[in-house]
Amino acid sequence: DCYNESEEATGLYTMIDDNLTFPFLTHLLDTEVEVEGLDLNDADEVVVTCRQGVSRQRVPILDLPLPSPPPEGWEWIEAYRYWARGRR
């Protein structure tokens, strides 16, 4: 039971966090990165923390390419992407 988009985003964030297996590897701009964790930013967007060496960067999960094979729980990323497309 969600009363607004913020609560919907928080609910999807919780499902991703509960079901997605961390860490996993993927590529951003032709660079392999380790996806370490998940967070909500101030705009209620789901973001992941990516690490390459000692550098860390937060990336919107909407922009994250999934590796092949995808990590366990990837279906919740797709559910969030589907939900986000409906908001635009």
C-alpha positions in Angstrom: 0.0 0.0 0.0 1.8 3.1 -1.3 0.3 6.6 -1.1 2.8 8.3 -3.5 5.7 7.8 -5.9 8.2 8.2 -3.1 6.7 5.3 -1.2 6.6 3.3 -4.4 10.3 3.9 -5.0 11.1 3.0 -1.4 9.2 -0.3 -1.8 11.0 -1.2 -5.0 14.3 -0.2 -3.4 13.6 -2.6 -0.5 12.8 -5.5 -2.8 16.0 -4.9 -4.9 18.0 -4.7 -1.7 16.5 -7.8 -0.3 16.9 -9.9 -3.4 19.9 -8.7 -5.5 23.1 -10.6 -4.9 26.1 -8.3 -4.2 28.8 -7.9 -5.2 28.8 -8.5 -9.0 30.9 -7.3 -11.9 29.7 -5.3 -14.9 31.1 -2.8 -17.4 30.7 1.0 -17.4 32.2 2.9 -20.3 34.4 -0.1 -21.3 35.7 -0.4 -17.7 35.0 -3.4 -15.5 33.5 -2.3 -12.1 32.3 -4.1 -9.0 28.8 -3.2 -8.0 29.0 -3.2 -4.2 25.7 -1.9 -2.9 22.5 0.0 -3.3 21.0 3.3 -2.0 18.3 5.8 -2.5 19.5 9.3 -3.4 17.7 12.6 -2.4 15.5 12.4 -5.5 14.2 8.9 -4.4 16.1 7.3 -7.3 17.7 3.9 -6.8 21.5 4.1 -7.2 24.3 1.6 -7.0 27.8 2.1 -5.7 30.4 0.9 -8.2 34.1 0.4 -7.4 37.0 0.2 -9.7 40.3 0.0 -7.7 40.0 2.6 -4.9 37.6 4.8 -6.8 33.9 4.6 -6.0 31.0 6.2 -7.9 27.2 6.1 -7.5 25.3 5.3 -10.7 21.6 5.4 -11.2 20.4 1.8 -11.5 18.5 2.8 -14.6 21.9 3.4 -16.3 23.5 0.2 -15.1 24.2 -2.4 -17.8 23.5 -5.9 -16.4 26.2 -8.5 -17.0 25.6 -11.8 -18.7 24.6 -13.9 -16.9 22.8 -11.3 -14.6 23.2 -11.5 -10.8 20.5 -13.3 -8.8 17.6 -11.0 -8.1 18.1 -9.0 -11.4 14.3 -9.3 -12.0 13.8 -6.6 -9.4 16.0 -4.2 -11.3 13.8 -4.8 -14.4 10.7 -4.3 -12.3 12.1 -0.9 -11.1 13.0 0.0 -14.7 9.4 -0.8 -15.8 8.0 1.3 -13.0 10.3 4.2 -13.8 9.3 4.2 -17.5 5.6 4.6 -16.5 6.5 7.7 -14.5 7.9 9.6 -17.5 
